[in-house]
Amino acid sequence: MGKMGTQINTDESSAEITLSTTAKWEQDTENTPVYAVVSAVSEASGLDIVELPPLYEVINPDALNALFTSRAEPAVRKVSFEYAGYDIVVRGTGAVEVRTTVNA
């Protein structure tokens, strides 16, 4: 699995907290963008990977991987979507960010 990290940002002017988990995917490895997304959501939610809803219900996993790994350079710079209650951003740099905002 790629390197992961979690960050908590608090907006003191409101009662909202943004939780952010990051992961990395790597070209030509089993650590694909799809695997990084599911792993990061699993970490952020505290759920096992098999407890998460199927990713294919919100995005085509094969297409997501192909956009970033089928060429020497990714076909796109980033893809954003919602999955399991989280905002997901997959970047061509190999980064995946999983964010959610909760009331404090």
C-alpha positions, 0 to 999 in steps of 0.5 A: 500500500502507498504512503497514507496520512490523515489531517484534521483542519478546524475552521474556528469561525464555524463549527465544521471540521474537515477530515482529510486522508491521503494516499499514493498510487504508483505507475506499473504496480499493484498499488493502482489509483483504484486501490489507493482510493479504496484503501484511503476511504477504508482508513478514513471511515474505519471500515474494512475494504469489504465493508465499503460499497462497490466503487463501480456504483459511482465510477468505472474502476477500469476507466479510472486506472486507465486514465492514469496508468495506461500511458507514460503520462496520465491522460488527465491531471485529476478526477474528482468524485464522491464515494461512500460519503467522501469527496475524492480527488485522484491526481496524475501525480500519484496522490489521492485525497479523501475529504469529508466535513463534519460538524464539531 
